[in-house]
Amino acid sequence: MIQRKINLLDGNLTIGRKYKITQLSRKRGSEFTGTLEEKYKHYYLLRNPRGIRECFLKKDFVIGEYGIEEVR
């Protein structure tokens, strides 16, 4: 079931597009906005405009630890 949700998420995300990641588990969640550089087996790699790279586990999006939305 988790793998199906990950596959669905993979299909909805496009390399080269800009996304905003929000940590949902905290009251004051942190945010990261960046361009999706690569999809790996277990995580996504994004780079923000300052050149900082950040990795996020796919499983964390599925279980609700993080939220992701495209920035236009």
PAKETI-77082 format. One record per residue (C-alpha): residue number from 1; residue in three letters; x negated, y negated, z negated. Coordinates in steps of 0.05 Angstrom, whole numbers. Layout:
N
NUM;ala;X;Y;Z
...
# end
This chain:
72
1;met;0;0;0
2;ile;-56;-49;-17
3;gln;-92;-31;47
4;arg;-30;-46;88
5;lys;-25;-115;56
6;ile;-99;-127;70
7;asn;-90;-107;142
8;leu;-31;-155;148
9;leu;-72;-211;117
10;asp;-130;-196;165
11;gly;-83;-201;224
12;asn;-58;-270;201
13;leu;-127;-301;191
14;thr;-169;-325;250
15;ile;-244;-337;251
16;gly;-260;-410;263
17;arg;-197;-438;231
18;lys;-196;-479;167
19;tyr;-164;-451;104
20;lys;-151;-474;33
21;ile;-163;-423;-22
22;thr;-130;-435;-89
23;gln;-143;-396;-153
24;leu;-74;-379;-180
25;ser;-94;-344;-245
26;arg;-111;-408;-283
27;lys;-65;-465;-303
28;arg;-111;-514;-269
29;gly;-132;-472;-210
30;ser;-194;-490;-171
31;glu;-193;-500;-95
32;phe;-241;-487;-38
33;thr;-229;-511;32
34;gly;-271;-484;88
35;thr;-275;-452;156
36;leu;-270;-376;161
37;glu;-337;-351;187
38;glu;-331;-276;182
39;lys;-284;-220;161
40;tyr;-322;-163;127
41;lys;-294;-97;102
42;his;-279;-121;32
43;tyr;-285;-197;34
44;tyr;-280;-261;74
45;leu;-337;-311;83
46;leu;-319;-385;88
47;arg;-362;-447;96
48;asn;-341;-517;73
49;pro;-361;-582;109
50;arg;-422;-591;63
51;gly;-449;-523;86
52;ile;-434;-485;22
53;arg;-413;-413;34
54;glu;-364;-376;-10
55;cys;-340;-304;-8
56;phe;-271;-281;-31
57;leu;-249;-210;-41
58;lys;-190;-189;2
59;lys;-161;-150;-56
60;asp;-156;-215;-98
61;phe;-108;-245;-47
62;val;-64;-183;-47
63;ile;-59;-179;-123
64;gly;-45;-254;-130
65;glu;-110;-277;-161
66;tyr;-119;-326;-102
67;gly;-74;-358;-51
68;ile;-94;-377;20
69;glu;-62;-425;69
70;glu;-84;-454;136
71;val;-103;-528;137
72;arg;-82;-566;199
# end
